[in-house]
Amino acid sequence: MLFRKDTGADFLVVGLGNPESRYDNTRHNVGFAAADYIRSKTGTKLDKAKFRALYGVWKYNGNRVFLMKPQTYMNLSGDAVWLCAQYYKIPPENIIVISDDVSLPVGKMRIRRKGSRGGHNGLKSIIGHIGDNFPRIKIGVGEKPSPDYDLADWVLGKFTDRETKVLKEEYESVFSAVKLIIDGQTDKAMNLYN
């Protein structure tokens, strides 16, 4: 895996999810929803269809930031991330991944510089392509209601109206955390939001 280390200005922000409208407002698509929030706040148009993804570019503090929603389905998210990162020579430490986390309450956030997949197949796919040395923002979607409840059914289930309201408020924190990470202030983001 060869990445050019002199990119300096290139970052990739990836919201994870599944690409069909039937997955809208599901727990597994909270990464897509966060990416849509960032898109609306920055005026970024996700109008480029390449790398098995939809993406657009926004400028932030002199940085060119690529905002991406992979169109591969969750389990193959790494394909899109890898293709874009290779094309634009973006090193793993400049790739910020936003995903759901069933171990956190709805609306809570956890930021990590790197780490394991934590049982998440989208993260597993990305780690399989670029390694685990990339920052990630995990958004809580709540634990299964009981141990015997099927995990796939849970993460593909819809949020309640109350949960949706809580998450909409949390997306502003996600956006702030993304900007801090791009600014090289990951520790500050972790201290503020973990």
C-alpha positions in Angstrom: 0.0 0.0 0.0 1.7 3.2 -1.1 0.4 6.6 -0.1 2.1 9.8 -0.9 2.8 11.6 2.4 3.1 15.2 1.0 -0.6 15.8 0.2 -1.0 18.1 3.2 -4.2 19.6 1.9 -6.3 16.5 1.0 -8.8 14.9 3.4 -11.5 12.4 2.8 -14.6 12.4 5.0 -16.6 9.2 4.6 -20.2 8.7 5.9 -21.1 5.0 5.9 -24.5 3.6 4.9 -26.5 1.7 2.3 -27.5 3.4 -0.9 -31.2 2.7 -1.4 -34.0 4.9 -0.1 -35.5 2.0 1.9 -32.4 2.4 4.2 -33.1 6.1 4.9 -33.4 6.9 8.6 -32.2 3.4 9.6 -29.6 3.0 12.4 -27.0 1.7 9.9 -27.3 4.8 7.8 -26.4 7.3 10.4 -23.1 7.9 8.7 -24.9 8.9 5.5 -27.2 11.2 7.5 -24.1 12.9 9.1 -22.5 13.3 5.6 -25.8 14.9 4.4 -25.7 17.3 7.3 -22.1 18.3 6.5 -23.1 18.7 2.8 -25.9 21.0 3.7 -23.7 23.1 6.1 -20.8 23.5 3.6 -22.9 23.8 0.4 -21.0 20.7 -1.0 -22.7 19.0 -3.9 -22.3 15.3 -4.0 -22.5 15.4 -7.7 -19.5 13.3 -8.7 -20.2 9.6 -9.3 -16.8 7.8 -9.3 -14.9 5.3 -7.2 -18.2 3.4 -6.6 -19.4 6.4 -4.6 -21.0 9.8 -4.7 -18.7 12.6 -3.6 -18.0 16.3 -3.7 -15.3 18.7 -2.6 -15.3 21.6 -0.2 -12.6 24.0 0.9 -11.8 24.3 4.6 -8.9 26.3 6.1 -6.9 25.9 2.9 -7.7 22.2 2.7 -9.4 20.3 -0.1 -11.9 18.0 1.7 -13.6 15.2 -0.2 -17.0 14.3 1.2 -18.1 10.8 0.3 -21.1 8.4 0.5 -20.0 5.0 -0.8 -22.6 3.3 -3.1 -21.2 -0.2 -2.6 -23.4 -1.2 0.4 -21.9 -1.3 3.8 -19.9 -4.5 3.6 -17.9 -3.2 0.7 -17.3 0.3 1.8 -13.5 -0.2 1.7 -13.6 -0.5 -2.1 -14.8 3.1 -2.5 -12.5 4.5 0.2 -9.5 2.7 -1.3 -10.2 3.8 -4.9 -10.6 7.5 -3.9 -7.6 7.5 -1.5 -5.4 5.9 -4.2 -6.5 8.3 -6.9 -6.0 11.4 -4.8 -3.0 10.1 -2.8 -4.8 10.6 0.5 -3.0 8.8 3.4 -5.1 6.8 5.9 -4.5 9.3 8.7 -6.3 11.9 6.6 -9.4 9.7 6.1 -12.2 10.4 8.6 -14.9 7.7 8.7 -18.3 8.3 10.3 -20.3 5.2 11.3 -23.0 3.9 13.6 -22.2 2.2 16.9 -24.7 -0.1 18.7 -22.7 0.0 21.9 -23.4 3.7 22.4 -26.7 5.3 23.4 -28.5 7.2 20.6 -26.9 10.5 19.9 -23.7 9.9 21.9 -20.4 10.1 20.0 -17.0 8.4 20.3 -13.9 9.6 18.4 -10.8 7.4 17.9 -7.5 8.1 16.1 -7.4 4.5 15.0 -8.6 1.1 16.2 -10.4 -2.1 15.5 -13.6 -2.6 13.5 -15.6 -3.2 16.7 -17.9 -5.6 15.0 -18.8 -3.2 12.2 -18.6 -4.6 8.7 -18.1 -1.3 7.0 -15.1 -0.5 9.2 -13.9 -4.1 8.6 -13.9 -3.5 4.9 -12.1 -0.2 5.1 -9.5 -1.7 7.5 -9.0 -4.6 5.0 -8.0 -2.0 2.3 -6.1 0.7 4.1 -5.3 -0.7 7.6 -6.6 0.7 10.9 -4.6 3.9 11.1 -7.5 6.3 10.3 -9.6 8.5 12.6 -13.2 7.5 13.1 -16.3 9.1 14.5 -18.8 6.6 15.9 -22.4 7.8 16.4 -24.5 5.9 18.9 -27.6 4.2 17.6 -28.6 2.3 20.8 -28.1 -1.2 21.9 -30.4 -4.1 20.8 -33.5 -4.2 23.0 -32.6 -7.8 24.1 -29.6 -10.1 23.6 -31.6 -12.5 21.4 -32.7 -9.7 19.0 -31.2 -10.1 15.6 -28.4 -7.5 15.1 -29.1 -7.1 11.4 -32.8 -6.4 12.1 -31.8 -3.8 14.7 -29.3 -1.8 12.6 -31.6 -1.9 9.6 -34.6 -0.7 11.7 -35.8 2.9 11.6 -35.3 5.5 14.3 -38.2 6.8 16.3 -39.2 10.4 15.9 -37.6 11.2 19.3 -34.3 9.5 18.3 -34.3 11.4 15.0 -34.6 14.7 16.8 -31.7 13.8 19.1 -29.5 12.8 16.2 -30.2 16.0 14.3 -28.8 17.9 17.2 -25.8 15.6 17.4 -24.8 16.1 13.7 -23.6 19.6 14.5 -21.2 18.1 17.0 -20.1 15.6 14.4 -19.4 18.4 11.9 -17.4 20.3 14.6 -15.4 17.2 15.4 -14.6 16.7 11.7 -13.3 20.3 11.4 -11.1 19.8 14.6 -9.6 16.6 13.2 -8.8 18.3 9.9 -7.2 21.1 11.9 -4.9 18.6 13.6 -6.8 18.9 16.9 -8.0 15.3 17.3 -7.2 15.3 21.0 -9.4 18.3 21.5 -12.2 16.7 19.6 -11.9 13.6 21.8 -11.9 15.6 25.0 -14.9 17.6 23.9 -17.1 14.9 22.5 -16.1 11.5 24.0 
